[in-house]
Amino acid sequence: MAYHNDFGKWGEAIAAEHLESKGYAIIARDWRLGHRDLDIIANHDGTLVIVEVRSRSSSFLVSPEETVDFRKMRSLCIAANAYVKMNRINAPIRFDIIAITGNADNYNINHIEDAFVPPATYR
């Protein structure tokens, strides 16, 4: 597996540990719908939380959370909508971003709750 894939998997594992330490129940990791994916799906106090994980070794040029652009948000909304319909979920939904900067020896986690609100066409 390529380094960036391994690094991404490491970031997702760190994010999942972080969420569990905060009382989140992980429902699924790396859920796929065709070419779209949801990194982490969790439950927190009755809310379905869709978590996009972004890992970077440095935030020199741009922070990891800044890489979640409109296209990515749209893709997340489409995948989340499909997940909710397929699993007949009737609960509030929230989109979070977990940005991890650094490496296994020294990293920083930035958990942004309610990072964005989906456009009305995807609700």
MIGUPA-497974 format. One record per residue (C-alpha): residue number from 1; residue in three letters; x, y, z. Coordinates in steps of 0.25 Angstrom, whole numbers, plus 5000, padded with zeros to 4 digits. Example, Ala and Ser with C-alpha at 12.3 -4.5 7.8 and 13.67 -1.06 7.14 Angstrom:
<nodes>
<node resi="1" resn="ALA" u="5049" v="4982" w="5031"/>
<node resi="2" resn="SER" u="5055" v="4996" w="5029"/>
</nodes>
This chain:
<nodes>
<node resi="1" resn="MET" u="5000" v="5000" w="5000"/>
<node resi="2" resn="ALA" u="5005" v="5014" w="4997"/>
<node resi="3" resn="TYR" u="5010" v="5023" w="5008"/>
<node resi="4" resn="HIS" u="4999" v="5033" w="5007"/>
<node resi="5" resn="ASN" u="4989" v="5021" w="5008"/>
<node resi="6" resn="ASP" u="4996" v="5016" w="5021"/>
<node resi="7" resn="PHE" u="4997" v="5030" w="5026"/>
<node resi="8" resn="GLY" u="4982" v="5032" w="5024"/>
<node resi="9" resn="LYS" u="4978" v="5019" w="5031"/>
<node resi="10" resn="TRP" u="4987" v="5023" w="5043"/>
<node resi="11" resn="GLY" u="4980" v="5036" w="5043"/>
<node resi="12" resn="GLU" u="4966" v="5029" w="5043"/>
<node resi="13" resn="ALA" u="4971" v="5020" w="5054"/>
<node resi="14" resn="ILE" u="4975" v="5032" w="5063"/>
<node resi="15" resn="ALA" u="4962" v="5039" w="5060"/>
<node resi="16" resn="ALA" u="4954" v="5027" w="5064"/>
<node resi="17" resn="GLU" u="4962" v="5026" w="5077"/>
<node resi="18" resn="HIS" u="4959" v="5040" w="5080"/>
<node resi="19" resn="LEU" u="4944" v="5039" w="5077"/>
<node resi="20" resn="GLU" u="4943" v="5027" w="5086"/>
<node resi="21" resn="SER" u="4950" v="5034" w="5097"/>
<node resi="22" resn="LYS" u="4940" v="5045" w="5096"/>
<node resi="23" resn="GLY" u="4928" v="5035" w="5097"/>
<node resi="24" resn="TYR" u="4925" v="5033" w="5083"/>
<node resi="25" resn="ALA" u="4921" v="5019" w="5078"/>
<node resi="26" resn="ILE" u="4927" v="5016" w="5065"/>
<node resi="27" resn="ILE" u="4917" v="5009" w="5056"/>
<node resi="28" resn="ALA" u="4925" v="5008" w="5043"/>
<node resi="29" resn="ARG" u="4939" v="5012" w="5037"/>
<node resi="30" resn="ASP" u="4942" v="5014" w="5023"/>
<node resi="31" resn="TRP" u="4928" v="5011" w="5018"/>
<node resi="32" resn="ARG" u="4927" v="5012" w="5003"/>
<node resi="33" resn="LEU" u="4916" v="5015" w="4992"/>
<node resi="34" resn="GLY" u="4923" v="5013" w="4979"/>
<node resi="35" resn="HIS" u="4934" v="5023" w="4978"/>
<node resi="36" resn="ARG" u="4929" v="5031" w="4990"/>
<node resi="37" resn="ASP" u="4933" v="5028" w="5005"/>
<node resi="38" resn="LEU" u="4930" v="5032" w="5019"/>
<node resi="39" resn="ASP" u="4942" v="5031" w="5028"/>
<node resi="40" resn="ILE" u="4935" v="5029" w="5041"/>
<node resi="41" resn="ILE" u="4921" v="5028" w="5045"/>
<node resi="42" resn="ALA" u="4918" v="5029" w="5059"/>
<node resi="43" resn="ASN" u="4907" v="5031" w="5069"/>
<node resi="44" resn="HIS" u="4908" v="5042" w="5080"/>
<node resi="45" resn="ASP" u="4896" v="5044" w="5089"/>
<node resi="46" resn="GLY" u="4886" v="5040" w="5079"/>
<node resi="47" resn="THR" u="4892" v="5048" w="5068"/>
<node resi="48" resn="LEU" u="4898" v="5041" w="5055"/>
<node resi="49" resn="VAL" u="4911" v="5047" w="5053"/>
<node resi="50" resn="ILE" u="4918" v="5046" w="5040"/>
<node resi="51" resn="VAL" u="4933" v="5049" w="5042"/>
<node resi="52" resn="GLU" u="4943" v="5053" w="5031"/>
<node resi="53" resn="VAL" u="4957" v="5050" w="5035"/>
<node resi="54" resn="ARG" u="4968" v="5058" w="5029"/>
<node resi="55" resn="SER" u="4983" v="5055" w="5032"/>
<node resi="56" resn="ARG" u="4995" v="5063" w="5028"/>
<node resi="57" resn="SER" u="5009" v="5063" w="5033"/>
<node resi="58" resn="SER" u="5010" v="5078" w="5033"/>
<node resi="59" resn="SER" u="5000" v="5090" w="5032"/>
<node resi="60" resn="PHE" u="5011" v="5098" w="5025"/>
<node resi="61" resn="LEU" u="5003" v="5102" w="5013"/>
<node resi="62" resn="VAL" u="4989" v="5098" w="5017"/>
<node resi="63" resn="SER" u="4983" v="5092" w="5029"/>
<node resi="64" resn="PRO" u="4976" v="5078" w="5027"/>
<node resi="65" resn="GLU" u="4962" v="5084" w="5030"/>
<node resi="66" resn="GLU" u="4963" v="5094" w="5019"/>
<node resi="67" resn="THR" u="4965" v="5083" w="5009"/>
<node resi="68" resn="VAL" u="4950" v="5079" w="5011"/>
<node resi="69" resn="ASP" u="4944" v="5087" w="5000"/>
<node resi="70" resn="PHE" u="4930" v="5088" w="4994"/>
<node resi="71" resn="ARG" u="4932" v="5076" w="4985"/>
<node resi="72" resn="LYS" u="4936" v="5068" w="4997"/>
<node resi="73" resn="MET" u="4924" v="5073" w="5005"/>
<node resi="74" resn="ARG" u="4915" v="5070" w="4994"/>
<node resi="75" resn="SER" u="4921" v="5056" w="4993"/>
<node resi="76" resn="LEU" u="4919" v="5053" w="5008"/>
<node resi="77" resn="CYS" u="4905" v="5058" w="5007"/>
<node resi="78" resn="ILE" u="4901" v="5049" w="4996"/>
<node resi="79" resn="ALA" u="4908" v="5037" w="5003"/>
<node resi="80" resn="ALA" u="4902" v="5040" w="5016"/>
<node resi="81" resn="ASN" u="4888" v="5041" w="5010"/>
<node resi="82" resn="ALA" u="4889" v="5028" w="5004"/>
<node resi="83" resn="TYR" u="4894" v="5022" w="5017"/>
<node resi="84" resn="VAL" u="4882" v="5028" w="5025"/>
<node resi="85" resn="LYS" u="4872" v="5022" w="5014"/>
<node resi="86" resn="MET" u="4879" v="5008" w="5013"/>
<node resi="87" resn="ASN" u="4879" v="5007" w="5029"/>
<node resi="88" resn="ARG" u="4865" v="5014" w="5031"/>
<node resi="89" resn="ILE" u="4872" v="5023" w="5041"/>
<node resi="90" resn="ASN" u="4863" v="5034" w="5047"/>
<node resi="91" resn="ALA" u="4872" v="5042" w="5056"/>
<node resi="92" resn="PRO" u="4878" v="5056" w="5055"/>
<node resi="93" resn="ILE" u="4891" v="5056" w="5047"/>
<node resi="94" resn="ARG" u="4903" v="5064" w="5048"/>
<node resi="95" resn="PHE" u="4916" v="5066" w="5040"/>
<node resi="96" resn="ASP" u="4929" v="5067" w="5047"/>
<node resi="97" resn="ILE" u="4943" v="5068" w="5042"/>
<node resi="98" resn="ILE" u="4955" v="5063" w="5050"/>
<node resi="99" resn="ALA" u="4968" v="5069" w="5045"/>
<node resi="100" resn="ILE" u="4981" v="5062" w="5049"/>
<node resi="101" resn="THR" u="4995" v="5069" w="5047"/>
<node resi="102" resn="GLY" u="5008" v="5062" w="5050"/>
<node resi="103" resn="ASN" u="5013" v="5048" w="5051"/>
<node resi="104" resn="ALA" u="5012" v="5036" w="5060"/>
<node resi="105" resn="ASP" u="5022" v="5042" w="5070"/>
<node resi="106" resn="ASN" u="5016" v="5056" w="5071"/>
<node resi="107" resn="TYR" u="5002" v="5060" w="5066"/>
<node resi="108" resn="ASN" u="4991" v="5070" w="5068"/>
<node resi="109" resn="ILE" u="4976" v="5067" w="5067"/>
<node resi="110" resn="ASN" u="4966" v="5077" w="5063"/>
<node resi="111" resn="HIS" u="4952" v="5072" w="5065"/>
<node resi="112" resn="ILE" u="4942" v="5082" w="5058"/>
<node resi="113" resn="GLU" u="4928" v="5078" w="5062"/>
<node resi="114" resn="ASP" u="4917" v="5082" w="5053"/>
<node resi="115" resn="ALA" u="4927" v="5086" w="5042"/>
<node resi="116" resn="PHE" u="4917" v="5089" w="5032"/>
<node resi="117" resn="VAL" u="4902" v="5089" w="5029"/>
<node resi="118" resn="PRO" u="4898" v="5081" w="5016"/>
<node resi="119" resn="PRO" u="4891" v="5089" w="5005"/>
<node resi="120" resn="ALA" u="4876" v="5087" w="5006"/>
<node resi="121" resn="THR" u="4876" v="5078" w="4993"/>
<node resi="122" resn="TYR" u="4884" v="5068" w="5001"/>
<node resi="123" resn="ARG" u="4875" v="5068" w="5014"/>
</nodes>
